[in-house]
């Protein structure tokens, strides 16, 4: 079955999320999933597809229609959903509450995806470690976590617009979209990797034994979270069926739909806003 490009899916984390994986040899008992070669956090396409399926089914769609779009146990569906790749990562700063950071390698990934959908994104040259590039007014030395970077201007507004294409277009994101120009920093590939490895949110969780008033046996663990305000990009491809195309149209009309990704739903993790850019739309729905 041949799949064709249908839409770009932008994902914006309203709350911290935990797309978890098995424990590692480190001190974190419950780390987040990461790409093996880059160590970037990633949301598996199967997770995104499952959540989209549940939302579609919850919209009182016929079971057969849901199966035609998302598949069934003995057959493929009409769409294919790619992994959610990180686009911009929030890092705290002494100057402002936080900056979003990205890097030339990530921008190159975004360029390749958006190019297929009619959005031409300008390239970004390599950046030396310790430097950063911005389209905003905050230049000079900026402290990000425990690192000091020197930011210079000149970042093409086309880069900013590409990131805006990943955010909902309604008024609830108007301020956030405006913030991107001042708050987006392009750092080196190595620096970005350091931030997404070491600047995630780490929490200690326990369960109290009601009889003893102390931590229950085996109920003390350390969990890693992808912080709120992280931006991801995914894409949806279709098999060419009318059902797949109709589904993309249905999803595109529901800009800023809220889905929940990862574990810990009962404590509010993973609340995520979606934005769909359809093929040939030049960045608009």
C-alpha positions, 0 to 999 in steps of 0.5 A: 500500500502506497502512502502519500503526504497529507498533513503536518501535525504540530504538537504543543505541550500544555503540561509536562508529559511522560512518553516513557520507556524502560528504566536505564542504569542511571538514577532515573527509574522512569526515563522518557523515550529518546532517539537512540542516535541523537538522544532527543526526546521523541513521541512514538507515532503509535502513541500519537495515532492511538490518541487520535483514533480515540478522539475520532471514535469519541466524536461518535463516528461509526466503528467501520469508519474508524477502522477504515482510517486507523486500521484493524487487527487484520488490516492496515488503515488509511493513514500513517502517523510519524513519530513526534520529533522535537522542534523547540525545547524550553530552557530556563534563563536568568534573563527571562523565564525561559527561551525556546532552543533549537538547532540547525540539525532540527531546523533541517528536519523541519525544512524537509517536512514542511517543504513537502507541504508547500512551506519554503523554510530558509536554511540555517548555517552551522553555529559554533558551541557557545553561540546562538542566533535570534530574530529578536532583541535579546542579544549578547550574553544569555544564561541558559541553565548553567551555560552561557551563550552569546546571541547575535541577531540576523535569524531569518523571520522565515525560521520563526514563521516555520515554528509558528506553523506548528502552533494553533492559529486561534486567539488562545495562542496569539501571545505565544506565537508573538513570543517566538520571535524574541524567545527562539534561540538557535544554538549549536547541535551539541549544545541543543543535545546537552539541553534536551539530555540534562534540562528535562524535568525530573520529579521524585514520586512516592506513595504513603502507606496509610498504616505506617505513615511512611513510604510504601515498599517499592513506592519510591521512584524518580521520573523524567518528564518532557517540560511544558511548552515543548514543541513537536512536529509529526506528519500524517500520510494517507493511502489515497482513500476517501476516508483518509482524506476526509479524516484530514479535513475533519482534523484540520477543522478542529484547530487547537484540539486537545489530546493527551499523550504519555502516561499519568493522565490522572495527574494531568500529564501530557495535555497537548494542543494540536495544529494541522497544516494540510498539504499544498496549503502553504502553512495555512489550514 
